[in-house]
């Protein structure tokens, strides 16, 4: 009987060991699968689809709209916008990817710098859809920023916090003057070379500005007749 029970016990032990190894390996592989699946675009639209956006920071609220082929700032001033500054931000919105997502409770916004946020970008597309990106602080090693895409309207709903590129920080925190189009530089007026002064040898005789006195007019009265000589004494 002892001989018959030994193979059965060994078989059960081997089965238990196999199940344990399977469970451990499955748990190890789960984070890797999550990391790979997290590399997804932040938004699913093209840069050319953006027609307007509002940028809210701790300092300003800026409103921009594309009119024809040119971007215009509507607030806080009405002025042509800097095409370079606009393109930098809109390209990030359309092409950036998130490396990881973190399911988070709604009351933990402040832990990620999302209350108050670093900046909020509301984007309006050509099809009238509106998308929102809320940017928070950087992670512990400053390789990414915490962010929320299209936050839920229910303030108590669970959040999905994303890790987005740190380049968003420089794209949204630039000074107000850098959002405006630079004034065209005025072309310099052609310089007029001064006329060379004539050399002393070639200079003409100076002409007096005082008018010359007229020559005395010749007298037209007749010459006086000489008096007769006195009579001689007798």
Secondary structure, 3 states (H helix, E strand, C coil): CHHHHHHHHHHHHHHHHHHHHHHHHHHHHHHHHHHHHCCEECCCCCHHHEEEEEEEECCCEEEEEEECCEEEEEECCCEEECHHHHHHHHHHHHHCEECCEEEECHHHHHHHCCCCCCEEEEEEECCCCEEEEEEEEECCCCCCEEEEECCCCCCCCCEEEEEECCHHHHHHCCCHHHHECCCCCCCCCCCCCCCCCCCCCCCCCCCCCCCCCCCCCCCCCCCCCCCCCCCCCC
